């Protein structure tokens, strides 16, 4: 349980860190929303708003905790989130690249499921 609590904190800190990156321009009314479902271990960073009369909505980062592993479900950042997790002490065996098919996951150095 201590490992899972540690992973929860790491994931939340990582998403908060990315939420604070960048700044909105005057022509932008885009809000970065942090969505934490701590009961079911779903964690997301989402952009919501308007930019130059155009609707902006999209998931930037989505991480889940499943079966004592960190699942990277979606990542539109320029950073390899798995590398960031490993730098914080999460072993490769506990990281699943969820946006890859199960077949492709077998070809990576990370967990399959």
KOLKE-315297 format. One record per residue (C-alpha): x, y, z. Coordinates in pm, 1 decimal. Each point is the difference from the previous one (the first is absolute). Layout:
PT / X / Y / Z
...
***
This chain:
PT / 0.0 / 0.0 / 0.0
PT / 290.2 / 234.2 / 67.4
PT / 116.5 / -45.6 / -359.8
PT / -343.3 / 89.6 / -136.4
PT / -25.6 / 305.1 / 226.5
PT / 343.1 / 108.3 / -123.0
PT / -108.8 / -40.9 / -363.3
PT / -318.0 / 198.9 / 65.2
PT / 201.4 / 289.5 / 135.8
PT / 250.3 / -13.5 / -287.2
PT / -276.0 / 1.2 / -262.6
PT / -183.2 / 288.8 / 167.0
PT / 320.5 / 202.2 / 33.9
PT / 89.3 / -64.3 / -363.9
PT / -337.8 / 117.6 / -125.7
PT / 10.8 / 308.1 / 221.6
PT / 347.0 / 79.4 / -136.1
PT / -123.9 / -13.5 / -359.4
PT / -308.3 / 203.5 / 84.0
PT / 225.1 / 285.2 / 110.1
PT / 216.1 / 0.4 / -314.2
PT / -52.3 / 274.5 / -253.0
PT / -215.3 / 305.4 / 27.7
PT / -313.9 / 108.4 / -177.8
PT / 24.4 / 275.3 / -259.1
PT / -249.3 / 289.3 / 3.8
PT / -182.4 / -151.6 / -301.4
PT / -46.3 / -327.9 / 186.8
PT / -266.6 / -92.5 / 248.8
PT / 117.0 / -356.5 / 46.7
PT / -7.0 / -149.2 / 346.1
PT / 211.3 / -297.5 / 99.3
PT / -213.1 / -224.3 / 214.7
PT / 141.6 / -260.5 / 233.8
PT / -234.6 / -294.6 / 36.4
PT / 79.3 / -245.3 / 278.6
PT / -227.9 / -297.4 / 66.4
PT / 181.2 / -128.3 / 305.8
PT / -262.4 / -265.5 / 71.6
PT / 56.5 / -171.7 / -336.5
PT / 359.3 / 119.3 / -60.2
PT / -54.5 / 200.0 / -319.1
PT / 206.1 / 318.4 / -42.0
PT / -26.0 / 247.7 / -288.8
PT / 106.1 / 341.7 / -118.9
PT / -248.1 / 152.4 / -246.0
PT / -8.7 / 327.0 / -197.3
PT / -343.5 / 166.3 / -15.4
PT / -99.5 / 338.5 / -139.3
PT / 21.4 / 229.7 / -298.8
PT / 282.1 / 134.7 / -212.8
PT / -78.4 / 261.7 / -264.6
PT / -366.2 / -104.0 / -19.6
PT / 96.7 / -363.4 / -39.0
PT / -98.2 / -265.0 / 254.9
PT / 287.4 / -175.2 / 172.4
PT / -54.8 / -328.1 / 178.2
PT / 240.0 / -286.0 / 38.2
PT / 178.1 / -233.9 / 231.5
PT / 366.1 / 88.8 / 44.6
PT / 98.3 / -276.5 / 238.9
PT / -185.5 / -302.3 / 136.9
PT / 150.0 / -242.9 / 249.7
PT / -171.8 / -284.8 / 184.4
PT / 107.4 / -229.5 / 279.6
PT / -107.2 / -356.3 / -74.6
PT / 121.7 / -324.3 / 153.1
PT / 276.0 / 182.6 / 192.5
PT / 139.9 / 151.2 / -321.0
PT / 1.5 / 345.4 / -155.1
PT / -181.0 / -4.2 / -334.2
PT / 79.6 / 282.6 / -241.2
PT / -328.4 / 21.9 / -189.8
PT / 61.8 / 322.3 / -192.5
PT / 288.0 / 244.2 / -35.0
PT / 3.5 / 301.0 / -232.4
PT / 295.8 / 167.0 / 170.0
PT / 348.7 / 12.8 / -150.1
PT / 135.1 / -195.2 / 296.0
PT / 33.4 / -373.9 / 42.7
PT / -213.8 / -41.9 / 311.0
PT / 134.4 / -351.9 / 56.5
PT / 350.7 / 146.0 / 27.1
PT / -123.0 / 253.5 / 255.7
PT / -163.2 / -276.9 / 202.9
PT / 318.2 / -207.6 / -6.8
PT / 201.7 / 302.6 / 114.5
PT / -234.2 / 11.6 / 300.7
PT / 70.9 / -365.0 / 81.7
PT / -278.8 / -187.8 / -181.2
PT / 151.5 / -316.5 / -151.5
PT / -65.0 / -82.1 / -366.8
PT / -190.8 / -311.4 / 108.3
PT / -258.9 / 227.2 / 165.6
PT / -58.6 / 226.1 / -302.3
PT / -245.1 / -94.8 / -276.0
PT / -16.5 / 199.5 / -322.5
PT / -377.0 / -34.7 / -25.9
PT / -34.9 / 188.8 / -327.8
PT / 198.9 / -275.8 / -172.9
PT / -184.9 / -316.8 / -99.5
PT / 72.0 / -306.8 / 216.7
PT / 202.1 / -140.7 / -290.0
PT / 221.2 / 310.0 / -23.8
PT / 47.2 / 10.8 / 378.2
PT / 184.3 / -332.7 / -22.6
PT / 257.8 / 168.7 / -219.7
PT / 78.3 / 272.2 / 256.9
PT / 211.0 / -13.8 / 311.8
PT / -304.8 / 75.6 / 215.0
PT / -274.2 / -214.8 / 150.0
PT / -257.1 / -161.5 / -230.1
PT / -288.6 / 32.7 / 245.9
***
